[in-house]
Amino acid sequence: MQHAVRWFIGLAMDDAVWVPAVFSKNRQRLIEHDAVVAFFNELLETAENKDWLSGEHFSVGGLLIQAWAGHKSFVRKDGDDADDSGGDFKGQQRSNETHESKTDPDSKLYRKGKTGSELRYMGHTLTDNRHGLVVNAMVTQADGFAEREAAKVMIRDARQATASADTEVTLGADKGYDAAEFIEKLHRMKVAPHVAQNKSGRCSAVVDEIAQSEGYAISQRKRKLIEQGFCWAKLVGPIRQVMVRGIGKVDQLFVLTMAAYNLVRMRTLAEVRPLAA
């Protein structure tokens, strides 16, 4: 190792150079001590002190995260090799009930919309509507209920952090969250459901009185800020396909990436802008 590099990282000339296993152990140590969560919370405290958070109006959303595992690793749980076809799975029935990935057992085979089935996780964020900063982030296994279940957890935490139970709290979301059970849960938590109405052959669980309000219209505009974080995480960050395995490590990487995104946003917010003449 060059002298300048040793000096920069604090290694003496006779110190042994770290091996890759050291970084793996440190990653596990960070998970055990919640260092990433502590860092994320420190950033939120800074944002709150700068008055960059409303603390009352939020948006929620989710994105698919491709796991570091391939279709060939998705085999029967009972160890039966009858479906071993050398990687050609056309015409075979495979599901998460009967199969799992040998490479990353926490990942799930999942498809959404017109996307193909892949081994995936699902990432979720709660953003504050004032400037689009991420105030909560988490990773779950991918399934059809994960987005709403994660949203309940995150908005409950936000609701409990408000100064008073009488504080008006709103939650904006896309029409995928328009489910009666979810909307009822928000009402019980005293959270106004500013969720996009889904009227495709059904009645929306969001009443028209809410959907026609001025606050609802604002929330529907603000919720689109959440996509900026997702795009940044996939195009600039490492979230399109993660290079770690296991839900704990994927969650840690996702939270750290969202913390980095917040730093980018906060840098912009902190810029001194010249006053107009």
C-alpha positions as CSV (number, residue, x, y, z in Angstrom):
1,M,0.0,0.0,0.0
2,Q,1.3,3.4,-0.9
3,H,2.7,5.6,1.9
4,A,0.1,8.4,1.3
5,V,-2.8,6.0,1.5
6,R,-1.5,4.5,4.7
7,W,-1.1,7.9,6.2
8,F,-4.6,9.0,5.1
9,I,-6.3,6.0,6.8
10,G,-4.1,5.9,9.8
11,L,-2.0,2.8,9.2
12,A,1.6,2.6,10.3
13,M,4.2,1.3,7.9
14,D,4.3,-2.1,9.8
15,D,0.5,-2.4,10.3
16,A,-1.3,-5.2,8.5
17,V,-3.6,-4.2,5.7
18,W,-7.3,-5.0,6.3
19,V,-8.8,-7.9,4.4
20,P,-12.4,-8.0,3.0
21,A,-13.6,-10.0,6.0
22,V,-13.0,-7.0,8.2
23,F,-15.6,-4.9,6.3
24,S,-18.1,-7.8,6.6
25,K,-17.6,-7.9,10.4
26,N,-17.9,-4.1,10.7
27,R,-21.2,-4.2,8.7
28,Q,-22.6,-6.7,11.1
29,R,-21.4,-4.6,14.0
30,L,-23.2,-1.5,12.6
31,I,-26.4,-3.5,12.4
32,E,-26.1,-4.8,16.0
33,H,-25.5,-1.3,17.4
34,D,-28.0,0.6,15.2
35,A,-25.3,3.0,14.1
36,V,-27.1,3.8,10.8
37,V,-30.4,4.5,12.6
38,A,-28.6,6.8,15.0
39,F,-27.0,8.7,12.1
40,F,-30.3,9.0,10.3
41,N,-32.0,10.4,13.4
42,E,-29.2,12.9,13.9
43,L,-29.9,14.2,10.4
44,L,-33.6,14.5,11.3
45,E,-32.8,16.4,14.5
46,T,-30.7,18.9,12.4
47,A,-33.5,19.3,9.9
48,E,-36.0,19.9,12.7
49,N,-33.7,22.5,14.3
50,K,-33.5,24.3,10.9
51,D,-37.3,24.3,10.6
52,W,-37.2,22.1,7.5
53,L,-39.9,19.7,8.7
54,S,-43.6,20.3,9.2
55,G,-43.9,17.4,11.5
56,E,-47.6,17.2,10.5
57,H,-48.0,16.5,6.8
58,F,-46.5,13.4,5.3
59,S,-46.4,11.2,2.2
60,V,-45.7,7.5,1.9
61,G,-44.5,5.2,-0.9
62,G,-42.7,2.0,-1.7
63,L,-40.3,0.7,-4.3
64,L,-39.1,-2.7,-5.4
65,I,-35.5,-3.7,-4.6
66,Q,-33.9,-6.4,-6.7
67,A,-32.1,-8.9,-4.4
68,W,-28.6,-10.2,-5.0
69,A,-29.8,-13.6,-6.0
70,G,-30.9,-15.2,-9.3
71,H,-33.7,-17.5,-10.5
72,K,-31.4,-20.5,-10.4
73,S,-31.1,-20.2,-6.7
74,F,-34.9,-20.4,-6.3
75,V,-35.4,-24.1,-5.5
76,R,-37.9,-26.2,-3.6
77,K,-37.8,-25.9,0.2
78,D,-38.2,-29.7,0.6
79,G,-35.0,-30.3,-1.3
80,D,-36.7,-32.2,-4.2
81,D,-34.6,-31.8,-7.3
82,A,-37.4,-32.9,-9.6
83,D,-37.7,-29.3,-11.0
84,D,-34.0,-28.9,-11.8
85,S,-34.0,-28.0,-15.4
86,G,-30.7,-26.2,-15.7
87,G,-32.2,-22.8,-15.4
88,D,-35.0,-23.1,-17.9
89,F,-38.2,-22.6,-15.7
90,K,-40.7,-22.0,-18.5
91,G,-44.0,-23.7,-17.8
92,Q,-43.1,-24.5,-14.2
93,Q,-45.2,-23.6,-11.2
94,R,-43.0,-21.9,-8.6
95,S,-44.1,-19.9,-5.6
96,N,-42.8,-18.6,-2.3
97,E,-44.8,-21.2,-0.5
98,T,-42.9,-24.1,-2.1
99,H,-39.6,-22.5,-3.1
100,E,-37.0,-20.2,-1.7
101,S,-33.6,-18.8,-2.7
102,K,-30.6,-20.7,-1.5
103,T,-28.5,-17.5,-2.0
104,D,-30.8,-15.1,-0.1
105,P,-33.7,-16.9,1.7
106,D,-35.2,-13.6,2.9
107,S,-35.9,-12.4,-0.7
108,K,-39.2,-13.3,-2.3
109,L,-40.3,-13.9,-5.9
110,Y,-42.5,-11.0,-6.7
111,R,-43.9,-9.1,-9.6
112,K,-45.8,-5.8,-9.8
113,G,-47.7,-4.5,-12.7
114,K,-46.0,-5.3,-16.0
115,T,-42.7,-6.1,-14.4
116,G,-41.3,-9.6,-14.6
117,S,-41.0,-11.8,-11.6
118,E,-37.7,-11.3,-9.7
119,L,-36.3,-12.1,-6.3
120,R,-37.0,-8.9,-4.5
121,Y,-37.4,-6.9,-1.3
122,M,-39.6,-3.8,-0.9
123,G,-38.4,-0.5,0.4
124,H,-40.7,2.0,2.1
125,T,-40.2,5.7,3.0
126,L,-42.2,8.3,4.8
127,T,-41.4,11.9,3.7
128,D,-42.3,15.2,5.2
129,N,-44.2,17.4,2.8
130,R,-42.5,20.7,3.5
131,H,-39.2,19.9,1.6
132,G,-39.5,16.2,0.8
133,L,-37.0,15.0,3.4
134,V,-37.3,11.3,4.3
135,V,-38.3,11.0,8.0
136,N,-38.6,7.2,8.1
137,A,-37.4,4.3,6.0
138,M,-37.6,0.5,6.2
139,V,-37.3,-2.7,4.1
140,T,-39.7,-5.6,4.2
141,Q,-40.2,-8.8,2.3
142,A,-42.1,-8.2,-0.9
143,D,-45.8,-9.1,-1.0
144,G,-49.1,-7.5,-1.8
145,F,-49.7,-6.2,1.7
146,A,-46.2,-4.9,2.6
147,E,-46.7,-1.3,1.5
148,R,-49.8,-0.6,3.6
149,E,-48.4,-2.5,6.6
150,A,-45.2,-0.6,6.5
151,A,-47.1,2.7,6.1
152,K,-49.1,1.9,9.3
153,V,-45.9,1.5,11.3
154,M,-44.2,4.6,10.0
155,I,-47.2,7.0,10.3
156,R,-47.9,5.7,13.8
157,D,-44.4,6.7,14.8
158,A,-44.9,10.1,13.2
159,R,-48.3,10.5,14.9
160,Q,-46.8,9.7,18.3
161,A,-44.0,12.2,17.8
162,T,-46.5,15.1,17.4
163,A,-46.7,17.6,20.2
164,S,-50.4,17.0,20.8
165,A,-53.0,14.4,20.0
166,D,-55.1,17.2,18.6
167,T,-52.5,18.1,16.0
168,E,-53.8,17.6,12.5
169,V,-51.7,15.0,10.7
170,T,-52.2,14.1,7.0
171,L,-50.8,11.2,4.9
172,G,-50.6,11.4,1.1
173,A,-50.3,8.2,-0.9
174,D,-51.1,6.8,-4.4
175,K,-54.2,4.8,-5.1
176,G,-52.5,1.5,-4.2
177,Y,-53.1,2.5,-0.6
178,D,-56.9,3.0,-1.1
179,A,-58.1,0.0,0.9
180,A,-60.9,0.2,3.4
181,E,-58.9,-1.5,6.2
182,F,-56.0,0.9,5.8
183,I,-58.2,4.1,5.6
184,E,-60.1,3.0,8.7
185,K,-56.8,2.5,10.5
186,L,-55.7,6.0,9.6
187,H,-58.9,7.5,11.0
188,R,-58.4,5.6,14.2
189,M,-54.9,7.1,14.5
190,K,-56.4,10.6,13.8
191,V,-54.6,10.8,10.5
192,A,-56.4,12.4,7.6
193,P,-56.1,10.0,4.6
194,H,-55.1,12.1,1.7
195,V,-54.8,9.0,-0.4
196,A,-55.5,9.0,-4.2
197,Q,-59.0,7.6,-4.8
198,N,-59.2,4.4,-6.7
199,K,-62.6,4.3,-8.5
200,S,-61.7,1.6,-11.1
201,G,-64.8,-0.5,-10.9
202,R,-65.2,0.1,-7.2
203,C,-66.0,2.6,-4.5
204,S,-63.1,4.5,-3.0
205,A,-62.6,4.2,0.8
206,V,-61.6,7.9,0.8
207,V,-64.8,10.0,1.1
208,D,-65.4,12.8,-1.4
209,E,-65.5,15.3,1.4
210,I,-61.8,14.7,2.0
211,A,-60.9,14.3,-1.7
212,Q,-62.4,17.7,-2.5
213,S,-60.6,19.6,0.2
214,E,-57.8,22.1,-0.5
215,G,-55.4,20.2,1.8
216,Y,-56.0,17.0,-0.1
217,A,-55.0,18.7,-3.4
218,I,-51.8,20.0,-1.8
219,S,-51.0,16.5,-0.4
220,Q,-51.5,14.9,-3.8
221,R,-49.0,17.4,-5.3
222,K,-46.5,17.0,-2.5
223,R,-46.5,13.2,-2.5
224,K,-44.8,13.1,-5.9
225,L,-41.6,14.4,-4.2
226,I,-41.2,10.9,-2.8
227,E,-40.3,9.6,-6.3
228,Q,-37.3,11.9,-6.3
229,G,-35.8,10.0,-3.4
230,F,-36.5,6.6,-5.1
231,C,-34.9,7.7,-8.4
232,W,-31.9,9.0,-6.6
233,A,-31.6,5.8,-4.6
234,K,-31.6,3.7,-7.7
235,L,-29.7,5.9,-10.2
236,V,-27.1,7.4,-7.8
237,G,-27.4,5.1,-4.8
238,P,-27.0,1.3,-4.7
239,I,-30.7,0.3,-4.4
240,R,-31.7,-0.8,-7.9
241,Q,-30.0,-4.1,-7.1
242,V,-28.4,-4.4,-3.7
243,M,-25.1,-6.1,-3.2
244,V,-25.8,-7.4,0.3
245,R,-28.0,-10.3,1.4
246,G,-30.4,-10.8,4.2
247,I,-33.2,-8.4,5.2
248,G,-31.2,-6.8,8.0
249,K,-28.3,-5.8,5.8
250,V,-30.7,-4.7,3.0
251,D,-32.6,-2.6,5.5
252,Q,-29.4,-1.0,6.8
253,L,-28.2,-0.1,3.3
254,F,-31.6,1.3,2.4
255,V,-31.8,3.5,5.5
256,L,-28.2,4.7,4.9
257,T,-29.0,5.5,1.3
258,M,-32.0,7.6,2.4
259,A,-29.8,9.4,4.9
260,A,-27.4,10.2,2.1
261,Y,-30.3,11.5,0.0
262,N,-31.4,13.7,2.9
263,L,-27.9,15.2,3.0
264,V,-28.1,16.1,-0.7
265,R,-31.5,17.8,-0.1
266,M,-30.3,19.5,3.1
267,R,-27.2,20.9,1.2
268,T,-29.6,22.5,-1.3
269,L,-31.8,23.9,1.5
270,A,-28.8,25.3,3.3
271,E,-27.5,27.3,0.3
272,V,-27.5,31.0,0.8
273,R,-29.6,32.5,-2.0
274,P,-29.0,36.2,-3.0
275,L,-32.0,38.5,-2.3
276,A,-33.8,39.7,-5.4
277,A,-32.9,43.3,-6.3
